């Protein structure tokens, strides 16, 4: 499996190199070889990590991630080359059909270009395309790394519910997800995130997992920063998959040391202005599958949750697929994260790699009277890259219909 992943990531660059090597001018070909060798060295380090331990060990190696971030854009250029070849084939076919039509009509077509002219023209095109790809790759990667390093933007949303108790009308809730305290999330940056969240003056702060990225050595930095996170109704947290990779008992202790309430397949009930708010928290699924509705976890949590007639319910789940279990059970609001918006988004096409994992990549979704919000998250996984998917803190205002 590790070999398959490695070939999947490295193959676009290799295929491009082999294709372009025979089609570029000599000088451009030499530069292409140098670039190919230099930018593929990190794959050798990744391969060692993959075959000697964990796939996620690459997250701990500084400076490799920007190389890989730039390399992943090879897929885009590979796709553009394919589009070029398909377009060229269609144009050739049209030319042949047009030429045959001219022969039938007794007309002479324009003099065909010589093979040497076609070869020079193709080389010029590919050379320019290669230079353009290098410039675009470096530019997009620089932007993506810069975007990932910024403090999260605040997105504001008004969510309307028919059954919201009068005492919860106007409640302000801040939603944090996927901090990923680790090599790409310093203590100073976490302190800035906490300050930005506190400045929102939310009544309640909810956190949907992946506080720590792999190593328990990052827990103390998280605790130091997040013990300053405050809201009148408290901070309530559930675990994510990376918290389990880190060691869930250690992460749970860190969360509680930071002054947060932790919920696992249970409920945390808050009284506010005479109304009850039931914050249902479920664990990250042990055996993962796409859009897992987590029905067993939900049933376990709902057994200890006050009925809908007594408390307004909000589900906290790391993975957004839990919404498919929550909506049929009449839970009005589900908050989730996990996907990071795919960390790469094509605005015109509206597509993200996150679509390969779930239909709930980011933003607001509805099923009947139930609503889901999937955070773009705060940190990153693997490569410190966010292209058109900036980190996010969501602030909700709950309103009665």
N, C-alpha and C positions, 0 to 999 in steps of 0.2 A: 504493500500500500504506500509506503514512504517513497519507493522508487517511482510509482505512478504519479504521485504529487510532484516530485522533482521534475519528471519529464514534462508534466503538464505546464509547469511554470516556465521551464527553460526552453521548451521547444519553439515558441514563436521567434525568439531571437536567433536560434540556430537555423530555422527554415529561412528567415529573412537573409541571414548571412550567406547561406548557400545560393539563394536565388540571386542576390545582388552581386555576388562575387564575380560572376561571369558576364555581368551586364553593365558594369560601371567602368569609367576611364581608370587607367592604372593608378593615378595619384589618389583619386577618391577611394579606390579599392584598398590601397595601403592604409589610409586613415580609417576605413571601415574595419579592417582587421585589428588595428590597435584598439579602437573603441570596443569591438566585440570582446577581445581578450580582457581588457580592463574591467568592463562592466559585467563580466561573467565570473570573475574571481569570487565574489560573494556567494555564488551558488555552491562552490566547493566547500565553503565554511558551513553553509546551510546543510549540505549533504552529510558532513561529518556529524552535525548536531542531530539530524534526522535518524541516522543509522546507529548512533551511540546512545541516544536517550529519547527525549521528548521532542516532538515537532515544535512545541511552543518555546523550546529553549532558544530559538532564534530571537525571541523578544528581548532576551537578556544581553544580546551582543550589540554594543553601541556602534553606530555608523554604518552597519550593514543595511539597516532599514531604508535609508535614503537611496542606496544603490538599487535595492529591489523595487522601491517605489517607481524609480525611473524606468526600470526594466519592464514592469508590468504594462507600461504604455506601448510596449512592443506588440501587444495584442491588437491595439488600435491600428498601428501602422500596418500590421499583417492584414487586418480587415480592409484597410484602404487599398493595399496592393491587390487584394482579391477583387475589390470593386473595380479597380483600374483594369485588371485583366479581363473581367467579365464585360466591362464596357468596350474594351478594345475588340473582344470577340464579336460583340453585337455589331460594332461599327464595321468590322471586316465582313461580316455576313451581309449587312446592308449594302456594302460596296460590291460584293459579288453579285447580289441580286440586281442591283442597279446596272452593273456592267452587262449582265445577261440581257436585261431589258433593252439597253442601248443596242446590243447586237441584233436582237430580234427586230427592233425598229429601224435597223440599218444606219444607226448613228455611231460615230466614233466617240468613245469615252476619253476623258483626259488621259494624257500620257501617264502610265503608272510610275510611281517612284521607284528608284533602284533599291536593291537590297542594302547597298552601302548607305544610302540616304536614310533608310528606315532604321538601320543599326545605330547611326550617329544620333538621330533624333531620339531614339529610345534611351540611349546612354545619357543624353542631356537631361531628359525627363527624369530618369531614375536618380541621377546625381543630384538634381535640384530637390527631388522628393526626399532623398536621404538627408540632405542638409536641413530641409524644412522639418523633417521628423525629429532630428536631433535638437533643433531649436525649440520646437513645440514640446518635446518631451522634457527638456530641462526647464522650460517655462512653466508647464503644468505641474511638474514635480515640485518646483520651488514654491509655487502658489499653494499646492496641496499640503506641503510641510508647514508653510507659514500659517495656513488656515487651521491646521491641527494644533498648532502651538498657541493659538489665541484663546483668551478666556471665552467661555460659552456666551452666545447671544441669548437674550431673554425673549421668548415668544409668549404672547399673551392670548388667552382664549377664554371665551364665555361659553360655558356648557349649561344647557337648559334641560331640566327634568320635570316631568309631570308630577312625580311623587316625592319631590324634595320637601322635607319638613320645613316649616316656616323658620325654625330656629337656625337652619343651615343656609337660608337664603342669603347670598352675598359672601359666603365663606370663600376665603382665598387660600389656595393650595399650591405650593411649589413642588414640582416633580423633578428629582435628580435621578440619573441612571448612568451606569457604566463609567464610573470615575477612573477605574483601572490605575490605581496608585502603583507606580512602578518606574521603569527606566524612562518612560516618556511622560511621566506625571510627577513633577517635583513637589516637595513640601511647600515651596513658595507659591507655586501655581495653585495648589489646593487651598492655601490660605486666601488667595484671590477669589477662588470659586466660592468659598464660604462667605467672604465679605460681600460679594455680589448677590448671593442668595439672601443673606440677612437684610440687605438694603431693600429687598422687595417687600419686607414686612408682611410676609404671609402668615396666616393664622396657623397653618399646619405644613410640615415638610414631609414628603414621602419619597423613599429611595428604593429603586427596584433592581438592586443587585449589581454584581461585578465591581465591588469597591476596591478590591486588591487584584493585582495582576501577577499570579503565579507564586511569587516568593513571599514568605512570611516576614522577611526582613523589611518589607515596605509597610507593614501594619503600624509600627510606631509613628511614622510620618503621617499616616492617615489619621491616627488618633489625635496627634498634636494639633492638626489643622481642624478636624471636624468636631472636636470638643467645643469649639466656639460657634458651632452652628445652632441657632436657637429659633424657636417659634413658640407662641403662647400655648399651643396645643401639642407641642412636642415634635420629635422627629421619629418616624416609624420606618423600619427597614426590613427587606427580605434578601435572601442570598441569590447570587447568580452562579453560573457554571464555573467561572474563573475563581470564585470564592471557594468552591469545593476543591478545585485543583490546588489551591493554596493550602487548604486545610480548614474545613468549615468550623471546627471547634475554635481554632485560633482566630478566625475572622469574626465569629460570633462574640468572642471575648472582646475583640477590638471594638466592635460596634457598640457593645455595652459600656466599655471604658470611655467611649466618646459621648456617652450620655443618651444613646438612642434606644428606643424600644424595638426589640427584635421579635418577628413573628414567623413561625414555621408551621404550616398546615394548621393554623389556628386563627384567632381573632384578637384584635386590640380595640376595645370599645371606648369611645370618647363622648362625654356629655358636653354639649355646647348650647347655651341659651335654651335649655329645656328640651333639646332634641338629642337623640343618640346617633352616633356615627360609628358603624362597624367596619373596621379596616381588616379585611380578610387577607392573610398572607399565605401563599403556597410555596413549597420548595421547588427548586429547579429539578426537572425530571431526571431520574438516574439513567434510563435508557432512552436516548434521544431519538425522535422522529419528527419530520417536518410538520409544523402546525399541530403539535400534540395538544389536544384539548385538556389534558391532565385531569380527567374526570375523577380518578381515585383520590388525588390530592384535594380536589375541590370538595368531594363528599366528606373527606375527613375534616376539613376546615368548617364546612357548613354545619356539621353535627354539633359544633360548639358555638355557633353564631346565632345571635338573636334573630327571630323571624323578620321578614321585610316590613311587617306592620309595626314593629317596635323600633327598628333601626335602619337608617339609610346605609346601603352597602357599597363599599369600594373595594375592588379586588386588586391586590398588588402581586404581580407575577413578573418574573424576569423575561420569559419568552412570550411573545404576543399570541402564539397559538392557543394559549389558555382562554382567550376570548371565545373560541368556539365551544368551550365547555361552560363559560360564564353566561353567555347570552341566553341559551335555552333555560337556564336556571333563574333568570330574571334579575341578575346582578346589573344594576344600572350603569356602573362605570368600572372599566378595567384600565389599569395603567401598567405599561410594560416598557422594555428597552431591548437590549441584546443585539440588535441588528446594526446599530450605528448608522442607519441610513445607507448601509452598504459601503460607506466611506468614499464612494465614487458615484456620481450621479450625472446623467446626461439630460440637461434641462429640456431640450427640444423634443427628444424622444420620450422623456419621462421614465427612463429605465435606470435601474441600479442593480449591481451584482447581488444585492440583498434579495432580489426576486427569485434567485436560485434557491433560497432557503425558506422564504415565507411569502405569503400574499400580503402580509402586514409589515411593510418595510419601515415606514415612518409616517407620522401624522395621525389624522383623525379618521375613524371608521365607525360605522353604525350597523347594527343588526336589530331591526325592530325598534324597541324602546331602549336597547342597550347601546352603550358607546364605549369605544376603545381609543386610547391615545398611546402611540408608540413614540418614545423619545428618540431623537437622533443621538443621544448619549453625550458624554463629556470627553472621555478618553479615546484611545485607539487600541487596536489589536494588530500585532505583527508589524505593519509598517506605519510610521507616523504621518499618514497621508489622509487628507480630507479634501476631495475635489468637488466643489459645489454642494457640500454637505457639512456646513459649519457645526461645531458642538453647540449644545442647547441646554438651557434651563427653561422648563415650561411653567408658566404661572396661570392657574385656572381660577376663574370666578364662577362658583356654582349658583345657578339661578332657578327659581321656580317658573314654570311655564305660565 
